[in-house]
Amino acid sequence: MATISKLKPEQVVYERRRQKMGNTTMSRTALYNIRIIEVDPEGQFVTASWNGNTPRKFREADVKKWLVNKPEPKGSSHGMPNY
């Protein structure tokens, strides 16, 4: 798990999220990349680009869910990795 005090600019961290597989009832756990752009010197927030989108501010509650090390896939379903 990540903390704001340990993050550095240009670092890449990861987040796992459940997502639906198309228009079905099946779901999988997907892995998203988060690139840290800026870290607040006071430790209140980080500016980051989540999955290549426009950078925005994230607070401590969001940062707690992020993973510093990239996890290995636990398996795959329908050709897509499942984390």
Secondary structure, DSSP 8 states (H G I E B T S, - for coil): ---GGG--TT-EEEEEEEEE-SSSS-EEEEEEEEEEEEE-TTSSEEEEEETTS--EEEEHHHHTT-BSS-----EEETTEEE-
